[in-house]
Structures are given as C-alpha cells and as structure tokens.
Amino acid sequence: MPLISDPTWVATLALSALLLANSLVRWWLAGRQMRHIARHADQVPADFADSVGLPEHRKAARYAMSKLRLSLLDIALDAVVLLGWTLLGGLDALNQALMQWLDPGLSQQMVLVVAFMLIGGLIHLPLGWYETFRIEQQFGFNRSTLALWLSDLLKGLVLGLVLGVPILWVVLSLMTAGGDVWWLWAWAALVAYQWFVMWIAPNVIMPLFNRFTPLQDEALKARVSALMARAGFTAKGFFVMDGSRRSAHSNAFFTGFGASKRVVFFDTLLQQLDEGEMEAVLAHELGHFKHRHVLKMMLRGFVATLLGLAALGWLSGQTWFYTGLGVTPMLGTEGANQGLALILFMLVLPLPMFFLNPMRSTLSRRQEFEADAYAAQHARRADLRTALLKLYRDNASTLTPDPWYVAFYYSHPPAGQRLARLADA
Ligand SMILES: [Zn+2]
C-alpha cells in the first residue's frame, strides 16, 4: 500500500486545520481578555467600590496579565509539541526506537505510552515551575518550596505509575483481545476504575500530599452540622487541610459518597472567613450535591468516555489515522498499534473538544448560580455575599473579564454577575 494515499492527506489536512483553528481561537481569546482587563485596570467597577480598593484591583489585573502571558506561551508550546509528535515524526521515531529492544506487542506499546507521558510531563515542567515560583510567588500566593514542589512531583509520578500502569495494561489488553466491541469492555473497566480512584482518594491519595487534622472549632462544627442536618446530610467528620503549605489560595470541600460526608476546610479559608461566611460557602457546596451536579458531571463524563472509546475503536482500525498523523502502523501485527492509537487519540481529541468549551462552561456557570441560590436559602444571603467578595478579592480574581473569554473558560460566573444575582433575589 502506498504510504501517501488520499485519506492520509485528508487526515493530515484535517489535523493541520484543526490545530490552526484551535490555536488561533485560543490566542484571540487570551488577547481579548488582556485588552479588556487592561482597559478597566484603573477603575474599580461601581458595584465593588466599597469593598475593593484600587491597589487591589490593579494587582488583580497584573496577576491576570501574568497568567495570560504564560498561557500564550502554552498555546505556542502545545502547537509545537503536537506537530513534533505527529507530522514531524517524533512519535514514530520513539516507537521505532523502542522496537529496537522490544518485540512489537503489548509490552512495547505499554512502554511507548508511559514514555510518551513522561516526555510530555517533562516538556511542560518549566511552565509549571514558572507559574508557581515566578507568578504565584510574585503575587504573594506561593507558599511552596522547591523541595516540596520536587517531592510533590516525585510522589505524583510514583502515584501515576502505580495507578496508571495497571489500567493502561487492562485497556491495551482489551484493545488487543476484546474483539470488535473492545471499547465497550474498556469503558466498563474505566468506569469501575474511576469509582475505585474516587473511593480511595480521601484516605489513600490525598493524605500523601496534605495533612488532615480534626477541626477544633466546636462552634463552627455545631453550626455546620446543623446546616447539614437541615439539608439532609450527615457529617462524617470535620477536618482542616494544610493548604497553606503550598498556596494562599483557599477552598472548602466535601468528600464521600451518599448522604454522609467528610467536611474539609483549607486552613487558609478558616483564616479568611468568619463562621457565618464559612457556613454560607459550605451551603453552596451542599447545593451542588442537592442538585446532583456532581453525579450529573460524572454521568456526563461516562457518556463522553463511551463516545470517545467508540470513536477510538473505529479510528484505531483505519490506516490513514496513523499515516495521516505521521506514524507508520504495523496493522498486521497483533497488539502492535494499540498504544500508538491511544496516544494519537489523546493528542488530537483536545483540538475539537475545545470548541465544546462554551457549552460546558455555560452549564457549569448555571450550576454555580443554582448552588448560590441554594446557599442563599439555607444560610444567610448576606454571609454568602461577603464570603464571595472576600474570596474574589483575596484570590485576586479579575472583576472585569472579557465576555467571550468568560463564555469559553469560566466555570464560575464573574463576581459581578454572581453578586448581582444574589442581590436581585
Ligand atoms: Zn460551586
């Protein structure tokens, strides 16, 4: 079969067009956001004039600009890396090199995927370092040290291998031996795996990175227990997490399945908010559970995984999927292309998926409004307002985002919209 046949060219063209469209739109959005923020940097929006000072507002603008400039670099890097792996022959070279010392088949493909992941992680490492030790540092949010950062990296790597290699082996084996509907079996395995990871996360994974100590504040405990009882939940323990070891950014969350949940407070949040505000923030989180947002998100994820695997099932059998993306497959050899197919799919999928962002983000912002409305009913509305104000201010979130940027990227509504909605009701 000739290496360059028509479908190969079509696939190459499609990839190039998708990559170009993706990069241009991302670049355009970042540029819009930068211009919008710069234009509004010298005046605090009227609704926030009482609560946010001009120096804080300017700091938020500079913080956003720094992160956006880094995102421009990220867009360029993503494009170069994708081209490097595919059309410039990086993945093919890696695959051929590994075949020098491993026979084509499952083990060789396992090593290929792991090597690909490690190289990808290494390439993005400098950006992660820069974000933590330059940007976050400069704006006073970083609390991490290089030693802690490196130890996190190492732990993440070991954890990724321990958790990732077995499921990778299962998926590649199913792709090899699962017949035409391997993707259905692989889906079942992935769903079960995700439940397993969620189940072990609070007790096994999270303690690797943070210390959880029982909350001492009896008054806050009583208050949150009462809130949870009103909402139909029971507290399975209150914990304080040492988020301040790494960052001054703050959060609160619940873990656990069903109606009984562990409540986890970042120590940074406890310093920022008073008791009433704490209750309002947790009421917001409970709102997400009451409206089944978490469950719905998981179910949507499962459906998306199924569709993705079905697409992969079809693509992995098409020669042009490999040749069009710069890779020579070994379609005659059992189990010799599964890793390649998986990698190419992971590389290409984000390009079209990006254009679904507005849909995903809109849905997410709607859920945030619902959770806010729930919190306003089950805790004090005024507390939620002041809590949100403090969180937006202390995290230096911009108060003046570009509407298009919001539409694509914002999982939470901009501060102005959220507070306006709380004021109306
Ligand atoms: Zn929320």
Residues whose N, C-alpha, C, O or C-beta is under 5 A from the ligand:
A	BS01	ZN	E368 A371
